[in-house]
């Protein structure tokens, strides 16, 4: 009986020891880190495109000579690589990094995804890079045009009735804002006989959003007034007349 009891205890000890063995470490897996491109804007109007850059690693160590394939959507907002249309491939360098070939945004404006697949030694890894296309329908020939539009404003806080504040937006023929344009605001009085009298003038420069503001002294409400706007940028010139109510 004693030997039988000892045997049962020995078997139980071996079984418990098996249950408490430490877990085996998981096998290292190939993965992709996005270095550049996620959240980037591709805007042909400004000549800016974002070429994605990724890094392939295995257990935190860079993987060289991995095959990397970049692919963009077949429809809708997309990206056309200079080499291979909407898909292109390359290999990682010693640092594990790979740069997508340059190209241009196509298919319209809006968000789009560039999918990335890496392959090395039979292991695969995937990643998605999200970018935004803007200004895709940009026409370079229309950059020579200049337009100016009134931006509706409310009465100037703290100085009601004392000044006229006029805000305009200067843009090119593609609707892109023009930064650094010289904008002259001229307050004019028109008589019934057709005579024009200049009452005041001020000059401003458009900002990054294309907007410029001119503040002029308010005149008698009985007078027929208008604000003449002259915008000038890189040899381009436009004149607009805004009625003052």
VODREN-681359 format. One line per 4 residues: for each residue x, y, z of N, C-alpha, C. Coordinates in Angstrom, 1 decimal. Example, Ala and Ser with C-alpha at 12.3 -4.5 7.8 and 13.67 -1.06 7.14 Angstrom:
% VODREN-681359
13.2,-5.7,7.8,12.3,-4.5,7.8,13.2,-3.3,7.8  12.8,-2.2,7.1,13.7,-1.1,7.1,12.9,0.0,7.9
This chain:
% VODREN-681359
0.8,-1.2,0.0,0.0,0.0,0.0,0.9,1.3,0.0  1.9,1.2,0.8,2.8,2.4,0.8,3.4,2.7,-0.5  3.9,1.6,-1.2,4.5,1.9,-2.5,3.5,2.4,-3.5  2.3,2.0,-3.5,1.2,2.4,-4.4,0.9,3.9,-4.1
0.9,4.3,-2.8,0.7,5.7,-2.5,1.8,6.6,-3.0  3.1,6.1,-2.8,4.2,6.9,-3.3,4.2,7.1,-4.8  3.8,6.1,-5.6,3.7,6.2,-7.0,2.7,7.2,-7.4  1.5,7.2,-6.7,0.5,8.2,-7.1,1.0,9.6,-6.8
1.7,9.9,-5.7,2.3,11.2,-5.4,3.3,11.6,-6.5  4.1,10.7,-6.9,5.1,11.0,-7.9,4.5,11.4,-9.3  3.4,10.7,-9.7,2.8,11.0,-10.9,2.1,12.4,-10.8  1.5,12.7,-9.7,0.8,14.0,-9.5,1.8,15.1,-9.5
3.0,14.9,-8.9,4.1,15.9,-8.9,4.5,16.2,-10.3  4.7,15.2,-11.2,5.1,15.4,-12.5,4.1,16.2,-13.3  2.8,15.8,-13.1,1.7,16.5,-13.8,1.6,18.0,-13.4  1.8,18.3,-12.1,1.7,19.7,-11.7,2.9,20.5,-12.2
4.1,19.8,-12.3,5.3,20.4,-12.8,5.1,20.8,-14.3  4.4,19.9,-15.0,4.1,20.2,-16.4,3.2,21.4,-16.6  2.2,21.5,-15.7,1.3,22.7,-15.8,2.0,24.0,-15.5  3.0,24.0,-14.7,3.7,25.3,-14.3,4.9,25.6,-15.1
5.1,24.9,-16.2,6.2,25.3,-17.1,6.0,26.7,-17.6  7.0,27.5,-17.7,6.9,28.9,-18.2,6.5,28.8,-19.7  5.7,29.8,-20.2,5.3,29.8,-21.6,6.5,30.0,-22.5  6.4,29.4,-23.7,7.5,29.6,-24.7,7.3,30.9,-25.3
8.4,31.6,-25.6,8.3,32.9,-26.3,7.7,32.8,-27.7  6.8,33.7,-28.1,6.2,33.7,-29.4,7.3,33.9,-30.5  7.1,33.2,-31.6,8.0,33.4,-32.7,8.0,34.8,-33.2  9.2,35.3,-33.5,9.3,36.7,-34.0,8.6,36.8,-35.3
7.9,38.0,-35.6,7.1,38.2,-36.8,7.6,39.4,-37.5  7.5,39.4,-38.8,7.8,40.5,-39.6,6.8,41.6,-39.4  7.2,42.9,-39.4,6.2,44.0,-39.2,6.7,45.2,-40.0  5.8,46.1,-40.2,6.1,47.4,-41.0,5.9,48.6,-40.1
6.8,49.5,-40.0,6.6,50.7,-39.3,6.5,51.8,-40.4  5.5,52.7,-40.3,5.3,53.8,-41.2,6.2,54.9,-40.8  7.2,55.3,-41.5,8.1,56.4,-41.1,7.5,57.7,-41.6  7.0,57.8,-42.8,6.5,59.1,-43.4,5.3,58.8,-44.3
4.4,59.7,-44.4,3.3,59.6,-45.3,1.9,59.6,-44.7  1.8,58.9,-43.6,0.4,58.8,-43.0,-0.1,60.2,-42.6  -1.3,60.6,-43.1,-1.8,61.9,-42.9,-1.3,63.0,-43.8  -0.5,62.6,-44.8,0.1,63.6,-45.7,-0.9,64.1,-46.8
-0.7,65.3,-47.3,-1.5,65.8,-48.4,-0.7,65.8,-49.7  -1.4,65.4,-50.8,-0.8,65.5,-52.1,-1.6,66.6,-52.9  -0.9,67.7,-53.2,-1.5,68.9,-53.8,-0.7,69.3,-55.0  -1.1,69.0,-56.2,-0.4,69.4,-57.4,-0.4,70.9,-57.6
-1.4,71.6,-56.9,-1.5,73.1,-57.1,-0.3,73.7,-56.4  0.3,73.1,-55.4,1.5,73.7,-54.7,2.7,72.9,-55.1  2.6,71.9,-55.9,3.7,71.0,-56.3,4.2,70.1,-55.3  3.3,69.8,-54.3,3.7,68.9,-53.2,3.1,67.6,-53.2
3.9,66.5,-53.2,3.4,65.2,-53.0,4.2,64.5,-51.9  3.6,63.6,-51.2,4.2,62.9,-50.1,4.5,61.4,-50.5  5.8,61.1,-50.7,6.2,59.7,-51.0,6.3,58.9,-49.7  5.5,57.9,-49.5,5.6,57.1,-48.3,7.0,56.5,-48.1
7.4,56.4,-46.8,8.6,55.7,-46.4,8.2,54.8,-45.3  8.6,53.5,-45.4,8.3,52.5,-44.4,9.7,51.8,-43.9  9.6,51.1,-42.8,10.7,50.4,-42.3,10.2,49.0,-41.9  10.9,48.0,-42.4,10.6,46.6,-42.2,11.5,46.1,-41.0
10.9,45.5,-40.0,11.6,45.0,-38.9,11.2,43.6,-38.5  12.1,42.9,-37.8,11.8,41.6,-37.3,12.4,41.5,-35.9  11.5,41.4,-34.9,11.9,41.4,-33.5,12.7,42.7,-33.2  12.2,43.8,-33.8,12.8,45.1,-33.6,14.1,45.4,-34.4
14.5,44.4,-35.1,15.8,44.6,-35.9,15.4,44.9,-37.4  16.2,45.8,-38.0,15.9,46.1,-39.4,16.1,44.9,-40.3  15.2,44.8,-41.4,15.3,43.7,-42.3,15.7,44.3,-43.7  16.9,43.9,-44.2,17.3,44.4,-45.5,16.9,43.4,-46.6
16.8,43.9,-47.8,16.5,43.1,-49.0,15.1,42.5,-48.9  14.2,43.1,-48.2,12.8,42.6,-48.2,12.1,43.3,-49.4  11.3,42.5,-50.0,10.5,43.0,-51.2,9.3,43.8,-50.6  9.1,45.0,-51.1,8.0,45.9,-50.6,7.2,46.3,-51.8
5.9,46.2,-51.7,4.9,46.5,-52.7,4.0,47.6,-52.2  3.9,48.7,-52.9,3.0,49.8,-52.6,1.9,49.8,-53.7  0.6,49.9,-53.2,-0.5,49.9,-54.2,-1.5,50.9,-53.7  -2.1,51.5,-54.7,-3.2,52.5,-54.4,-4.5,52.1,-55.1
-5.6,52.7,-54.7,-6.9,52.3,-55.2,-7.0,52.4,-56.7  -7.8,51.5,-57.3,-8.1,51.4,-58.7,-9.1,52.5,-59.1  -10.0,52.9,-58.2,-11.0,53.9,-58.5,-11.0,55.0,-57.4  -11.6,56.1,-57.7,-11.7,57.2,-56.7,-10.3,57.9,-56.5
-10.2,58.7,-55.5,-8.9,59.3,-55.2,-7.8,58.3,-55.1  -6.7,58.5,-55.8,-5.6,57.5,-55.8,-4.3,58.2,-56.1  -3.3,57.3,-56.3,-1.9,57.8,-56.5,-1.3,57.0,-57.6  -0.8,57.7,-58.6,-0.2,57.0,-59.8,1.4,57.1,-59.7
2.0,56.0,-59.5,3.5,56.0,-59.3,4.1,56.2,-60.7  5.3,56.9,-60.7,6.0,57.1,-62.0,6.4,55.7,-62.6  6.6,54.7,-61.8,7.0,53.4,-62.3,6.0,52.4,-61.9  5.2,52.0,-62.9,4.2,50.9,-62.6,2.8,51.3,-62.4
2.4,52.5,-62.7,1.0,52.9,-62.6,0.6,53.0,-61.1  -0.5,52.3,-60.7,-1.0,52.4,-59.4,-0.4,51.4,-58.4  0.6,50.7,-58.8,1.4,49.9,-57.9,2.9,49.9,-58.3  3.7,49.8,-57.3,5.1,49.9,-57.5,5.8,49.0,-56.4
7.0,48.5,-56.7,7.7,47.7,-55.8,9.2,48.2,-55.7  9.8,47.9,-54.5,11.2,48.2,-54.3,11.7,47.3,-53.2  12.9,47.4,-52.8,13.5,46.6,-51.7,14.0,47.4,-50.6  14.1,46.9,-49.4,14.6,47.7,-48.3,16.1,47.7,-48.3
16.7,48.8,-47.7,18.1,48.9,-47.6,18.6,48.3,-46.3  19.9,48.6,-46.0,20.5,48.0,-44.8,19.7,48.4,-43.5  19.1,49.6,-43.6,18.4,50.1,-42.4,17.0,49.6,-42.3  16.6,48.8,-43.3,15.3,48.3,-43.3,14.2,49.2,-43.9
14.7,50.3,-44.4,13.7,51.3,-45.0,13.5,51.2,-46.5  12.4,51.6,-46.9,12.0,51.6,-48.3,11.2,52.8,-48.6  11.5,53.5,-49.7,10.8,54.7,-50.2,10.0,54.4,-51.4  8.7,54.8,-51.4,7.9,54.6,-52.5,8.3,55.5,-53.7
8.3,55.0,-54.9,8.6,55.8,-56.0,7.7,57.1,-56.1  8.3,58.2,-56.6,7.5,59.4,-56.7,6.4,59.2,-57.7  5.4,60.1,-57.7,4.3,60.0,-58.6,3.4,61.2,-58.5  2.1,61.1,-58.8,1.2,62.2,-58.8,-0.2,61.7,-58.3
-1.0,62.5,-57.6,-2.3,62.2,-57.2,-3.3,62.2,-58.4  -4.2,61.2,-58.5,-5.1,61.1,-59.6,-6.5,60.7,-59.0  -7.5,60.8,-59.9,-8.8,60.2,-59.5,-9.7,61.1,-58.7  -9.3,62.4,-58.5,-10.1,63.3,-57.7,-9.6,63.6,-56.4
-10.3,64.5,-55.7,-9.9,64.9,-54.3,-10.6,64.1,-53.3  -9.9,63.9,-52.1,-10.5,63.2,-51.0,-9.5,62.2,-50.4  -9.9,61.5,-49.3,-9.0,60.6,-48.7,-8.7,59.3,-49.5  -7.5,58.8,-49.4,-7.2,57.5,-50.0,-6.2,56.7,-49.2
-6.1,55.4,-49.5,-5.2,54.6,-48.8,-4.2,53.9,-49.7  -3.0,53.9,-49.3,-1.9,53.2,-50.0,-1.6,52.0,-49.1  -1.7,50.8,-49.7,-1.5,49.6,-49.0,-0.1,49.1,-49.3  0.5,48.6,-48.2,1.9,48.2,-48.3,2.1,46.7,-47.9
2.8,45.9,-48.7,3.0,44.5,-48.3,4.5,44.3,-48.4  5.1,43.7,-47.3,6.5,43.3,-47.3,6.7,41.8,-47.2  7.7,41.3,-47.9,7.9,39.9,-48.0,9.4,39.6,-47.8  9.7,38.7,-46.8,11.1,38.4,-46.6,11.2,37.0,-46.0
11.9,36.1,-46.7,12.1,34.7,-46.3,10.8,34.0,-46.0  9.8,34.2,-46.8,8.5,33.6,-46.7,7.6,34.2,-45.7  8.0,35.2,-45.0,7.2,35.9,-44.0,6.6,37.2,-44.7  5.4,37.5,-44.3,4.7,38.7,-44.9,4.2,39.6,-43.8
4.2,40.9,-44.1,3.7,42.0,-43.2,2.9,43.0,-44.0  1.9,43.6,-43.4,1.0,44.5,-44.1,0.9,45.8,-43.3  0.6,46.9,-44.1,0.4,48.2,-43.4,-0.5,49.0,-44.4  -1.1,50.0,-43.8,-2.0,51.0,-44.6,-1.5,52.4,-44.3
-1.3,53.2,-45.3,-0.9,54.6,-45.2,-2.0,55.4,-45.7  -2.6,56.3,-44.9,-3.7,57.1,-45.3,-3.3,58.6,-45.7  -3.6,59.0,-46.9,-3.2,60.3,-47.4,-4.5,61.0,-47.9  -4.3,62.3,-48.3,-5.4,63.1,-48.8,-5.0,63.8,-50.1
-5.8,63.6,-51.1,-5.6,64.4,-52.4,-6.4,65.7,-52.4  -5.7,66.7,-52.7,-6.3,68.1,-52.8,-5.8,68.7,-54.0  -6.6,69.6,-54.7,-6.1,70.3,-55.9,-5.8,69.4,-57.1  -6.5,68.3,-57.2,-6.2,67.3,-58.3,-6.5,67.9,-59.6
-7.6,68.7,-59.7,-8.1,69.2,-61.0,-7.4,70.6,-61.3  -6.2,70.8,-60.7,-5.4,72.0,-60.9,-5.0,72.1,-62.4  -5.2,73.3,-62.9,-4.8,73.6,-64.3,-3.7,74.7,-64.2  -2.5,74.3,-64.5,-1.4,75.2,-64.4,-1.6,76.5,-65.3
-2.3,76.4,-66.4,-2.5,77.6,-67.2,-3.3,78.7,-66.5  -4.1,78.3,-65.6,-5.0,79.2,-64.9,-4.4,80.0,-63.7  -3.1,79.6,-63.4,-2.4,80.4,-62.4,-2.1,81.8,-62.8  -2.2,82.1,-64.1,-1.9,83.4,-64.6,-3.1,84.3,-64.3
-4.3,83.8,-64.0,-5.5,84.6,-63.7,-5.5,85.0,-62.2  -6.1,86.2,-62.0,-6.3,86.7,-60.7,-7.7,87.2,-60.5  -8.3,86.8,-59.3,-9.6,87.2,-59.0,-9.6,87.7,-57.6  -10.6,88.5,-57.3,-10.8,89.1,-55.9,-12.3,89.0,-55.6
-12.6,88.5,-54.4,-14.0,88.3,-53.9,-14.2,89.0,-52.5  -15.3,89.5,-52.3,-15.7,90.1,-51.0,-16.0,89.0,-50.0  -15.4,89.1,-48.8,-15.7,88.2,-47.7,-16.7,88.9,-46.8  -18.0,88.4,-46.7,-19.0,89.1,-45.9,-18.5,89.3,-44.4
-18.8,90.5,-43.9,-18.3,90.9,-42.5,-19.5,91.5,-41.8  -19.4,91.4,-40.5,-20.4,92.1,-39.6,-19.8,93.4,-39.2  -20.5,94.2,-38.5,-20.0,95.5,-38.0,-18.8,95.3,-37.1  -17.8,96.2,-37.2,-16.5,96.0,-36.5,-16.8,96.2,-35.0
-16.5,95.2,-34.1,-16.8,95.3,-32.7,-16.1,96.5,-32.1  -16.8,97.2,-31.2,-16.3,98.3,-30.5,-16.3,99.6,-31.2  -16.5,99.6,-32.5,-16.5,100.8,-33.3,-17.6,100.9,-34.3  -18.9,100.6,-33.8,-20.0,100.6,-34.7,-20.2,101.9,-35.3
-20.5,101.9,-36.6,-20.8,103.1,-37.3,-19.7,104.1,-37.6  -18.5,103.9,-37.1,-17.4,104.8,-37.3,-16.5,104.5,-38.5  -16.4,103.2,-38.8,-15.5,102.8,-39.9,-16.2,101.8,-40.8  -15.6,101.7,-42.0,-16.0,100.7,-42.9,-14.9,99.6,-43.0
-15.2,98.4,-42.7,-14.1,97.4,-42.8,-14.5,96.4,-43.9  -13.6,96.4,-44.9,-13.8,95.6,-46.1,-12.8,94.5,-46.1  -13.2,93.2,-46.3,-12.3,92.1,-46.4,-12.5,91.4,-47.7  -11.4,91.1,-48.4,-11.5,90.4,-49.7,-10.6,89.2,-49.7
-10.9,88.3,-50.6,-10.0,87.2,-50.8,-9.4,87.2,-52.2  -8.1,87.1,-52.3,-7.5,87.1,-53.6,-7.1,85.7,-54.0  -7.5,85.2,-55.2,-7.1,83.9,-55.6,-6.8,83.8,-57.0  -6.2,82.7,-57.5,-5.9,82.5,-58.9,-7.1,81.8,-59.6
-6.9,81.5,-60.9,-8.0,80.9,-61.6,-8.4,79.5,-61.2  -7.6,78.9,-60.4,-7.9,77.6,-59.9,-8.6,77.6,-58.5  -8.8,78.9,-58.1,-9.5,79.0,-56.8,-8.5,78.9,-55.6  -7.2,78.9,-55.9,-6.2,78.8,-54.8,-5.9,80.2,-54.3
-5.7,80.3,-52.9,-5.4,81.6,-52.4,-4.1,82.1,-52.8  -4.0,83.4,-53.0,-2.7,84.1,-53.4,-2.2,84.8,-52.2  -1.0,84.4,-51.8,-0.4,85.0,-50.6,0.5,86.1,-51.1  0.6,87.2,-50.4,1.5,88.3,-50.6,1.0,89.3,-51.7
-0.3,89.2,-52.1,-0.8,90.2,-53.1,-0.9,91.5,-52.5  -0.6,92.6,-53.2,-0.9,94.0,-52.7,-2.3,94.3,-53.1  -3.1,94.7,-52.0,-4.5,95.1,-52.2,-4.7,96.5,-51.8  -5.2,97.3,-52.7,-5.5,98.7,-52.4,-7.0,98.9,-52.3
-7.5,99.5,-51.2,-8.9,99.8,-51.0,-9.1,101.3,-51.2  -9.9,101.7,-52.1,-10.2,103.1,-52.4,-11.7,103.4,-52.2  -12.0,104.3,-51.3,-13.3,104.7,-51.0,-13.7,105.8,-52.0  -14.7,105.7,-52.8,-15.1,106.7,-53.7,-16.5,107.2,-53.6
-16.8,108.4,-53.9,-18.1,109.0,-53.9,-18.5,109.3,-55.3  -19.7,108.8,-55.7,-20.2,109.0,-57.0,-21.4,110.0,-57.0  -21.2,111.0,-57.8,-22.3,112.1,-57.9,-23.3,111.7,-59.0  -24.4,112.3,-58.9,-25.5,112.1,-59.9,-25.0,112.4,-61.3
-24.1,113.3,-61.4,-23.6,113.7,-62.8,-22.5,112.8,-63.3  -22.1,111.8,-62.5,-21.1,110.8,-62.9,-19.7,111.1,-62.5  -19.6,112.2,-61.8,-18.2,112.6,-61.3,-17.8,111.7,-60.1  -16.6,111.3,-60.1,-16.0,110.4,-59.1,-15.1,111.1,-58.2
-15.2,111.0,-56.9,-14.3,111.7,-56.0,-13.7,110.7,-55.0  -12.4,110.6,-54.9,-11.7,109.7,-54.0,-11.7,110.3,-52.6  -12.3,109.5,-51.6,-12.4,110.0,-50.3,-11.3,109.5,-49.4  -10.9,108.3,-49.6,-9.9,107.6,-48.7,-9.3,106.5,-49.4
-8.1,106.1,-48.9,-7.4,105.0,-49.5,-6.5,104.3,-48.5  -6.5,103.0,-48.5,-5.6,102.2,-47.6,-5.1,101.0,-48.4  -3.9,100.5,-48.0,-3.3,99.3,-48.7,-3.0,98.2,-47.7  -3.2,97.0,-48.1,-3.0,95.8,-47.3,-2.3,94.7,-48.1
-1.8,93.7,-47.5,-1.2,92.5,-48.1,-2.0,91.3,-47.8  -2.3,90.5,-48.8,-3.0,89.2,-48.5,-2.2,88.2,-47.8  -2.8,87.5,-46.9,-2.1,86.5,-46.1,-2.1,85.1,-46.8  -1.8,84.1,-46.0,-1.7,82.7,-46.5,-3.0,82.2,-47.0
-4.1,82.7,-46.4,-5.5,82.3,-46.9,-6.0,83.2,-48.0  -5.1,84.1,-48.5,-5.5,85.0,-49.6,-6.3,86.2,-49.2  -6.6,86.4,-47.9,-7.5,87.4,-47.4,-6.7,88.7,-47.0  -7.3,89.8,-47.3,-6.7,91.1,-46.9,-7.9,92.0,-46.5
-7.6,92.9,-45.5,-8.6,93.7,-44.9,-8.2,95.2,-45.0  -9.2,96.0,-45.4,-9.0,97.5,-45.4,-10.0,98.2,-44.6  -9.5,99.1,-43.7,-10.4,99.9,-42.8,-10.4,101.3,-43.3  -11.6,101.8,-43.6,-11.8,103.2,-44.2,-12.8,103.9,-43.3
-12.6,105.3,-43.3,-13.6,106.1,-42.5,-15.0,106.1,-43.1  -16.0,106.0,-42.3,-17.3,106.0,-42.8,-17.8,107.4,-43.1  -18.5,107.5,-44.2,-19.0,108.8,-44.7,-20.5,108.9,-44.5  -21.0,110.0,-44.9,-22.4,110.3,-44.8,-23.3,109.2,-45.5
-24.3,108.8,-44.8,-25.2,107.8,-45.4,-25.9,108.2,-46.6  -26.0,109.5,-46.8,-26.7,110.1,-48.0,-25.9,110.0,-49.2  -24.6,109.8,-49.1,-23.7,109.8,-50.3,-23.8,108.4,-50.9  -23.6,108.4,-52.3,-23.6,107.2,-53.0,-22.1,106.7,-53.1
-21.7,105.7,-52.3,-20.3,105.3,-52.1,-20.1,104.0,-52.7  -18.8,103.8,-53.1,-18.4,102.4,-53.5,-16.9,102.3,-53.1  -16.5,101.0,-53.0,-15.1,100.7,-52.6,-14.5,100.0,-53.8  -13.5,100.7,-54.4,-12.8,100.1,-55.5,-11.6,99.3,-55.0
-11.5,98.0,-55.4,-10.4,97.1,-54.9,-9.5,96.9,-56.1  -8.2,97.1,-55.9,-7.2,96.8,-56.9,-6.2,95.8,-56.2  -6.1,94.6,-56.8,-5.1,93.6,-56.3,-4.1,93.4,-57.4  -2.8,93.2,-56.9,-1.7,93.1,-57.8,-0.7,92.0,-57.2
-0.4,91.0,-58.1,0.6,90.0,-57.6,1.3,89.4,-58.8  2.7,89.6,-58.7,3.6,89.0,-59.7,3.1,89.4,-61.2  2.8,90.7,-61.3,2.4,91.1,-62.7,1.0,90.9,-63.0  0.2,90.2,-62.2,-1.2,89.9,-62.4,-2.0,91.0,-61.7
-3.0,91.5,-62.3,-3.8,92.6,-61.8,-5.3,92.4,-62.0  -6.1,92.8,-61.0,-7.5,92.7,-61.1,-8.1,93.9,-60.3  -9.3,94.4,-60.8,-10.0,95.5,-60.2,-11.4,95.0,-59.9  -11.9,95.3,-58.8,-13.3,95.0,-58.4,-14.0,96.2,-57.7
-15.3,96.4,-57.9,-16.0,97.5,-57.3,-17.1,96.9,-56.4  -17.1,97.3,-55.1,-18.0,96.8,-54.1,-18.9,98.0,-53.7  -20.2,97.8,-53.8,-21.1,98.8,-53.4,-21.2,98.9,-51.9  -21.3,100.1,-51.3,-21.3,100.3,-49.9,-22.8,100.6,-49.5
-23.3,99.8,-48.6,-24.7,100.0,-48.2,-24.8,100.8,-46.9
